[in-house]
Amino acid sequence: MSADNDVADRQILARCAVCQVERCVECDTVHLHIGHTSLRLTMAAFLSLGTTLIEAAQEANRAVVPATPHRAAN
């Protein structure tokens, strides 16, 4: 097994200015890098986290976007 610092066996799944997500081909774990913090997650834990983050983002979006005002009937 390669050392944690060895990134040769990692596939980048996605990246943006805030984070990068990699899949380790050798151990089939997901490495989530956010700033100076890194998490190693099983694929199941990563998928669960992703689902939770999507739900939270949808809820936050509903809280931020004001409801469409009702038009007065003429």
Phi and psi restraints in degrees (range 20) as a CNS / XPLOR table:
assign (resid 1 and name C) (resid 2 and name N)
       (resid 2 and name CA) (resid 2 and name C) 1.0 -78.6 20.0 2
assign (resid 2 and name N) (resid 2 and name CA)
       (resid 2 and name C) (resid 3 and name N) 1.0 159.4 20.0 2
assign (resid 2 and name C) (resid 3 and name N)
       (resid 3 and name CA) (resid 3 and name C) 1.0 -67.1 20.0 2
assign (resid 3 and name N) (resid 3 and name CA)
       (resid 3 and name C) (resid 4 and name N) 1.0 156.9 20.0 2
assign (resid 3 and name C) (resid 4 and name N)
       (resid 4 and name CA) (resid 4 and name C) 1.0 -58.5 20.0 2
assign (resid 4 and name N) (resid 4 and name CA)
       (resid 4 and name C) (resid 5 and name N) 1.0 -32.2 20.0 2
assign (resid 4 and name C) (resid 5 and name N)
       (resid 5 and name CA) (resid 5 and name C) 1.0 -77.4 20.0 2
assign (resid 5 and name N) (resid 5 and name CA)
       (resid 5 and name C) (resid 6 and name N) 1.0 -12.5 20.0 2
assign (resid 5 and name C) (resid 6 and name N)
       (resid 6 and name CA) (resid 6 and name C) 1.0 -79.5 20.0 2
assign (resid 6 and name N) (resid 6 and name CA)
       (resid 6 and name C) (resid 7 and name N) 1.0 111.4 20.0 2
assign (resid 6 and name C) (resid 7 and name N)
       (resid 7 and name CA) (resid 7 and name C) 1.0 -101.6 20.0 2
assign (resid 7 and name N) (resid 7 and name CA)
       (resid 7 and name C) (resid 8 and name N) 1.0 8.4 20.0 2
assign (resid 7 and name C) (resid 8 and name N)
       (resid 8 and name CA) (resid 8 and name C) 1.0 -62.9 20.0 2
assign (resid 8 and name N) (resid 8 and name CA)
       (resid 8 and name C) (resid 9 and name N) 1.0 -32.3 20.0 2
assign (resid 8 and name C) (resid 9 and name N)
       (resid 9 and name CA) (resid 9 and name C) 1.0 -94.6 20.0 2
assign (resid 9 and name N) (resid 9 and name CA)
       (resid 9 and name C) (resid 10 and name N) 1.0 16.2 20.0 2
assign (resid 9 and name C) (resid 10 and name N)
       (resid 10 and name CA) (resid 10 and name C) 1.0 -104.4 20.0 2
assign (resid 10 and name N) (resid 10 and name CA)
       (resid 10 and name C) (resid 11 and name N) 1.0 138.0 20.0 2
assign (resid 10 and name C) (resid 11 and name N)
       (resid 11 and name CA) (resid 11 and name C) 1.0 -106.7 20.0 2
assign (resid 11 and name N) (resid 11 and name CA)
       (resid 11 and name C) (resid 12 and name N) 1.0 126.4 20.0 2
assign (resid 11 and name C) (resid 12 and name N)
       (resid 12 and name CA) (resid 12 and name C) 1.0 -77.1 20.0 2
assign (resid 12 and name N) (resid 12 and name CA)
       (resid 12 and name C) (resid 13 and name N) 1.0 119.8 20.0 2
assign (resid 12 and name C) (resid 13 and name N)
       (resid 13 and name CA) (resid 13 and name C) 1.0 -87.1 20.0 2
assign (resid 13 and name N) (resid 13 and name CA)
       (resid 13 and name C) (resid 14 and name N) 1.0 -38.7 20.0 2
assign (resid 13 and name C) (resid 14 and name N)
       (resid 14 and name CA) (resid 14 and name C) 1.0 -165.7 20.0 2
assign (resid 14 and name N) (resid 14 and name CA)
       (resid 14 and name C) (resid 15 and name N) 1.0 156.3 20.0 2
assign (resid 14 and name C) (resid 15 and name N)
       (resid 15 and name CA) (resid 15 and name C) 1.0 -156.2 20.0 2
assign (resid 15 and name N) (resid 15 and name CA)
       (resid 15 and name C) (resid 16 and name N) 1.0 154.0 20.0 2
assign (resid 15 and name C) (resid 16 and name N)
       (resid 16 and name CA) (resid 16 and name C) 1.0 -150.2 20.0 2
assign (resid 16 and name N) (resid 16 and name CA)
       (resid 16 and name C) (resid 17 and name N) 1.0 -171.8 20.0 2
assign (resid 16 and name C) (resid 17 and name N)
       (resid 17 and name CA) (resid 17 and name C) 1.0 -66.2 20.0 2
assign (resid 17 and name N) (resid 17 and name CA)
       (resid 17 and name C) (resid 18 and name N) 1.0 -22.9 20.0 2
assign (resid 17 and name C) (resid 18 and name N)
       (resid 18 and name CA) (resid 18 and name C) 1.0 -95.7 20.0 2
assign (resid 18 and name N) (resid 18 and name CA)
       (resid 18 and name C) (resid 19 and name N) 1.0 -35.0 20.0 2
assign (resid 18 and name C) (resid 19 and name N)
       (resid 19 and name CA) (resid 19 and name C) 1.0 -151.5 20.0 2
assign (resid 19 and name N) (resid 19 and name CA)
       (resid 19 and name C) (resid 20 and name N) 1.0 169.4 20.0 2
assign (resid 19 and name C) (resid 20 and name N)
       (resid 20 and name CA) (resid 20 and name C) 1.0 -139.4 20.0 2
assign (resid 20 and name N) (resid 20 and name CA)
       (resid 20 and name C) (resid 21 and name N) 1.0 139.4 20.0 2
assign (resid 20 and name C) (resid 21 and name N)
       (resid 21 and name CA) (resid 21 and name C) 1.0 -120.2 20.0 2
assign (resid 21 and name N) (resid 21 and name CA)
       (resid 21 and name C) (resid 22 and name N) 1.0 125.6 20.0 2
assign (resid 21 and name C) (resid 22 and name N)
       (resid 22 and name CA) (resid 22 and name C) 1.0 -125.0 20.0 2
assign (resid 22 and name N) (resid 22 and name CA)
       (resid 22 and name C) (resid 23 and name N) 1.0 149.3 20.0 2
assign (resid 22 and name C) (resid 23 and name N)
       (resid 23 and name CA) (resid 23 and name C) 1.0 -112.5 20.0 2
assign (resid 23 and name N) (resid 23 and name CA)
       (resid 23 and name C) (resid 24 and name N) 1.0 126.5 20.0 2
assign (resid 23 and name C) (resid 24 and name N)
       (resid 24 and name CA) (resid 24 and name C) 1.0 -82.8 20.0 2
assign (resid 24 and name N) (resid 24 and name CA)
       (resid 24 and name C) (resid 25 and name N) 1.0 115.5 20.0 2
assign (resid 24 and name C) (resid 25 and name N)
       (resid 25 and name CA) (resid 25 and name C) 1.0 -64.8 20.0 2
assign (resid 25 and name N) (resid 25 and name CA)
       (resid 25 and name C) (resid 26 and name N) 1.0 -38.3 20.0 2
assign (resid 25 and name C) (resid 26 and name N)
       (resid 26 and name CA) (resid 26 and name C) 1.0 -67.8 20.0 2
assign (resid 26 and name N) (resid 26 and name CA)
       (resid 26 and name C) (resid 27 and name N) 1.0 -46.3 20.0 2
assign (resid 26 and name C) (resid 27 and name N)
       (resid 27 and name CA) (resid 27 and name C) 1.0 -108.9 20.0 2
assign (resid 27 and name N) (resid 27 and name CA)
       (resid 27 and name C) (resid 28 and name N) 1.0 0.6 20.0 2
assign (resid 27 and name C) (resid 28 and name N)
       (resid 28 and name CA) (resid 28 and name C) 1.0 52.3 20.0 2
assign (resid 28 and name N) (resid 28 and name CA)
       (resid 28 and name C) (resid 29 and name N) 1.0 43.8 20.0 2
assign (resid 28 and name C) (resid 29 and name N)
       (resid 29 and name CA) (resid 29 and name C) 1.0 -112.4 20.0 2
assign (resid 29 and name N) (resid 29 and name CA)
       (resid 29 and name C) (resid 30 and name N) 1.0 161.9 20.0 2
assign (resid 29 and name C) (resid 30 and name N)
       (resid 30 and name CA) (resid 30 and name C) 1.0 -107.8 20.0 2
assign (resid 30 and name N) (resid 30 and name CA)
       (resid 30 and name C) (resid 31 and name N) 1.0 132.8 20.0 2
assign (resid 30 and name C) (resid 31 and name N)
       (resid 31 and name CA) (resid 31 and name C) 1.0 -108.0 20.0 2
assign (resid 31 and name N) (resid 31 and name CA)
       (resid 31 and name C) (resid 32 and name N) 1.0 117.9 20.0 2
assign (resid 31 and name C) (resid 32 and name N)
       (resid 32 and name CA) (resid 32 and name C) 1.0 -108.4 20.0 2
assign (resid 32 and name N) (resid 32 and name CA)
       (resid 32 and name C) (resid 33 and name N) 1.0 116.7 20.0 2
assign (resid 32 and name C) (resid 33 and name N)
       (resid 33 and name CA) (resid 33 and name C) 1.0 -109.4 20.0 2
assign (resid 33 and name N) (resid 33 and name CA)
       (resid 33 and name C) (resid 34 and name N) 1.0 118.8 20.0 2
assign (resid 33 and name C) (resid 34 and name N)
       (resid 34 and name CA) (resid 34 and name C) 1.0 -125.8 20.0 2
assign (resid 34 and name N) (resid 34 and name CA)
       (resid 34 and name C) (resid 35 and name N) 1.0 109.4 20.0 2
assign (resid 34 and name C) (resid 35 and name N)
       (resid 35 and name CA) (resid 35 and name C) 1.0 58.0 20.0 2
assign (resid 35 and name N) (resid 35 and name CA)
       (resid 35 and name C) (resid 36 and name N) 1.0 -127.8 20.0 2
assign (resid 35 and name C) (resid 36 and name N)
       (resid 36 and name CA) (resid 36 and name C) 1.0 -91.5 20.0 2
assign (resid 36 and name N) (resid 36 and name CA)
       (resid 36 and name C) (resid 37 and name N) 1.0 7.8 20.0 2
assign (resid 36 and name C) (resid 37 and name N)
       (resid 37 and name CA) (resid 37 and name C) 1.0 -105.7 20.0 2
assign (resid 37 and name N) (resid 37 and name CA)
       (resid 37 and name C) (resid 38 and name N) 1.0 136.4 20.0 2
assign (resid 37 and name C) (resid 38 and name N)
       (resid 38 and name CA) (resid 38 and name C) 1.0 -128.4 20.0 2
assign (resid 38 and name N) (resid 38 and name CA)
       (resid 38 and name C) (resid 39 and name N) 1.0 139.1 20.0 2
assign (resid 38 and name C) (resid 39 and name N)
       (resid 39 and name CA) (resid 39 and name C) 1.0 -122.0 20.0 2
assign (resid 39 and name N) (resid 39 and name CA)
       (resid 39 and name C) (resid 40 and name N) 1.0 137.8 20.0 2
assign (resid 39 and name C) (resid 40 and name N)
       (resid 40 and name CA) (resid 40 and name C) 1.0 -105.6 20.0 2
assign (resid 40 and name N) (resid 40 and name CA)
       (resid 40 and name C) (resid 41 and name N) 1.0 122.3 20.0 2
assign (resid 40 and name C) (resid 41 and name N)
       (resid 41 and name CA) (resid 41 and name C) 1.0 -128.0 20.0 2
assign (resid 41 and name N) (resid 41 and name CA)
       (resid 41 and name C) (resid 42 and name N) 1.0 146.9 20.0 2
assign (resid 41 and name C) (resid 42 and name N)
       (resid 42 and name CA) (resid 42 and name C) 1.0 -66.4 20.0 2
assign (resid 42 and name N) (resid 42 and name CA)
       (resid 42 and name C) (resid 43 and name N) 1.0 161.3 20.0 2
assign (resid 42 and name C) (resid 43 and name N)
       (resid 43 and name CA) (resid 43 and name C) 1.0 -60.8 20.0 2
assign (resid 43 and name N) (resid 43 and name CA)
       (resid 43 and name C) (resid 44 and name N) 1.0 -40.6 20.0 2
assign (resid 43 and name C) (resid 44 and name N)
       (resid 44 and name CA) (resid 44 and name C) 1.0 -62.3 20.0 2
assign (resid 44 and name N) (resid 44 and name CA)
       (resid 44 and name C) (resid 45 and name N) 1.0 -43.2 20.0 2
assign (resid 44 and name C) (resid 45 and name N)
       (resid 45 and name CA) (resid 45 and name C) 1.0 -66.3 20.0 2
assign (resid 45 and name N) (resid 45 and name CA)
       (resid 45 and name C) (resid 46 and name N) 1.0 -39.5 20.0 2
assign (resid 45 and name C) (resid 46 and name N)
       (resid 46 and name CA) (resid 46 and name C) 1.0 -63.7 20.0 2
assign (resid 46 and name N) (resid 46 and name CA)
       (resid 46 and name C) (resid 47 and name N) 1.0 -44.9 20.0 2
assign (resid 46 and name C) (resid 47 and name N)
       (resid 47 and name CA) (resid 47 and name C) 1.0 -64.2 20.0 2
assign (resid 47 and name N) (resid 47 and name CA)
       (resid 47 and name C) (resid 48 and name N) 1.0 -38.3 20.0 2
assign (resid 47 and name C) (resid 48 and name N)
       (resid 48 and name CA) (resid 48 and name C) 1.0 -65.2 20.0 2
assign (resid 48 and name N) (resid 48 and name CA)
       (resid 48 and name C) (resid 49 and name N) 1.0 -43.5 20.0 2
assign (resid 48 and name C) (resid 49 and name N)
       (resid 49 and name CA) (resid 49 and name C) 1.0 -60.7 20.0 2
assign (resid 49 and name N) (resid 49 and name CA)
       (resid 49 and name C) (resid 50 and name N) 1.0 -43.6 20.0 2
assign (resid 49 and name C) (resid 50 and name N)
       (resid 50 and name CA) (resid 50 and name C) 1.0 -59.7 20.0 2
assign (resid 50 and name N) (resid 50 and name CA)
       (resid 50 and name C) (resid 51 and name N) 1.0 -44.5 20.0 2
assign (resid 50 and name C) (resid 51 and name N)
       (resid 51 and name CA) (resid 51 and name C) 1.0 -61.5 20.0 2
assign (resid 51 and name N) (resid 51 and name CA)
       (resid 51 and name C) (resid 52 and name N) 1.0 -43.4 20.0 2
assign (resid 51 and name C) (resid 52 and name N)
       (resid 52 and name CA) (resid 52 and name C) 1.0 -64.6 20.0 2
assign (resid 52 and name N) (resid 52 and name CA)
       (resid 52 and name C) (resid 53 and name N) 1.0 -41.6 20.0 2
assign (resid 52 and name C) (resid 53 and name N)
       (resid 53 and name CA) (resid 53 and name C) 1.0 -66.6 20.0 2
assign (resid 53 and name N) (resid 53 and name CA)
       (resid 53 and name C) (resid 54 and name N) 1.0 -38.0 20.0 2
assign (resid 53 and name C) (resid 54 and name N)
       (resid 54 and name CA) (resid 54 and name C) 1.0 -63.9 20.0 2
assign (resid 54 and name N) (resid 54 and name CA)
       (resid 54 and name C) (resid 55 and name N) 1.0 -44.9 20.0 2
assign (resid 54 and name C) (resid 55 and name N)
       (resid 55 and name CA) (resid 55 and name C) 1.0 -59.6 20.0 2
assign (resid 55 and name N) (resid 55 and name CA)
       (resid 55 and name C) (resid 56 and name N) 1.0 -44.1 20.0 2
assign (resid 55 and name C) (resid 56 and name N)
       (resid 56 and name CA) (resid 56 and name C) 1.0 -64.8 20.0 2
assign (resid 56 and name N) (resid 56 and name CA)
       (resid 56 and name C) (resid 57 and name N) 1.0 -40.7 20.0 2
assign (resid 56 and name C) (resid 57 and name N)
       (resid 57 and name CA) (resid 57 and name C) 1.0 -64.9 20.0 2
assign (resid 57 and name N) (resid 57 and name CA)
       (resid 57 and name C) (resid 58 and name N) 1.0 -40.3 20.0 2
assign (resid 57 and name C) (resid 58 and name N)
       (resid 58 and name CA) (resid 58 and name C) 1.0 -64.7 20.0 2
assign (resid 58 and name N) (resid 58 and name CA)
       (resid 58 and name C) (resid 59 and name N) 1.0 -41.7 20.0 2
assign (resid 58 and name C) (resid 59 and name N)
       (resid 59 and name CA) (resid 59 and name C) 1.0 -65.9 20.0 2
assign (resid 59 and name N) (resid 59 and name CA)
       (resid 59 and name C) (resid 60 and name N) 1.0 -43.1 20.0 2
assign (resid 59 and name C) (resid 60 and name N)
       (resid 60 and name CA) (resid 60 and name C) 1.0 -63.5 20.0 2
assign (resid 60 and name N) (resid 60 and name CA)
       (resid 60 and name C) (resid 61 and name N) 1.0 -39.0 20.0 2
assign (resid 60 and name C) (resid 61 and name N)
       (resid 61 and name CA) (resid 61 and name C) 1.0 -63.9 20.0 2
assign (resid 61 and name N) (resid 61 and name CA)
       (resid 61 and name C) (resid 62 and name N) 1.0 -39.9 20.0 2
assign (resid 61 and name C) (resid 62 and name N)
       (resid 62 and name CA) (resid 62 and name C) 1.0 -64.5 20.0 2
assign (resid 62 and name N) (resid 62 and name CA)
       (resid 62 and name C) (resid 63 and name N) 1.0 -35.4 20.0 2
assign (resid 62 and name C) (resid 63 and name N)
       (resid 63 and name CA) (resid 63 and name C) 1.0 -72.1 20.0 2
assign (resid 63 and name N) (resid 63 and name CA)
       (resid 63 and name C) (resid 64 and name N) 1.0 -29.9 20.0 2
assign (resid 63 and name C) (resid 64 and name N)
       (resid 64 and name CA) (resid 64 and name C) 1.0 -85.4 20.0 2
assign (resid 64 and name N) (resid 64 and name CA)
       (resid 64 and name C) (resid 65 and name N) 1.0 -40.9 20.0 2
assign (resid 64 and name C) (resid 65 and name N)
       (resid 65 and name CA) (resid 65 and name C) 1.0 -79.9 20.0 2
assign (resid 65 and name N) (resid 65 and name CA)
       (resid 65 and name C) (resid 66 and name N) 1.0 119.1 20.0 2
assign (resid 65 and name C) (resid 66 and name N)
       (resid 66 and name CA) (resid 66 and name C) 1.0 -67.9 20.0 2
assign (resid 66 and name N) (resid 66 and name CA)
       (resid 66 and name C) (resid 67 and name N) 1.0 149.8 20.0 2
assign (resid 66 and name C) (resid 67 and name N)
       (resid 67 and name CA) (resid 67 and name C) 1.0 -64.2 20.0 2
assign (resid 67 and name N) (resid 67 and name CA)
       (resid 67 and name C) (resid 68 and name N) 1.0 147.5 20.0 2
assign (resid 67 and name C) (resid 68 and name N)
       (resid 68 and name CA) (resid 68 and name C) 1.0 -68.5 20.0 2
assign (resid 68 and name N) (resid 68 and name CA)
       (resid 68 and name C) (resid 69 and name N) 1.0 126.2 20.0 2
assign (resid 68 and name C) (resid 69 and name N)
       (resid 69 and name CA) (resid 69 and name C) 1.0 -66.8 20.0 2
assign (resid 69 and name N) (resid 69 and name CA)
       (resid 69 and name C) (resid 70 and name N) 1.0 144.6 20.0 2
assign (resid 69 and name C) (resid 70 and name N)
       (resid 70 and name CA) (resid 70 and name C) 1.0 -77.7 20.0 2
assign (resid 70 and name N) (resid 70 and name CA)
       (resid 70 and name C) (resid 71 and name N) 1.0 137.2 20.0 2
assign (resid 70 and name C) (resid 71 and name N)
       (resid 71 and name CA) (resid 71 and name C) 1.0 -83.8 20.0 2
assign (resid 71 and name N) (resid 71 and name CA)
       (resid 71 and name C) (resid 72 and name N) 1.0 140.9 20.0 2
assign (resid 71 and name C) (resid 72 and name N)
       (resid 72 and name CA) (resid 72 and name C) 1.0 -70.6 20.0 2
assign (resid 72 and name N) (resid 72 and name CA)
       (resid 72 and name C) (resid 73 and name N) 1.0 136.8 20.0 2
assign (resid 72 and name C) (resid 73 and name N)
       (resid 73 and name CA) (resid 73 and name C) 1.0 -74.2 20.0 2
assign (resid 73 and name N) (resid 73 and name CA)
       (resid 73 and name C) (resid 74 and name N) 1.0 137.2 20.0 2
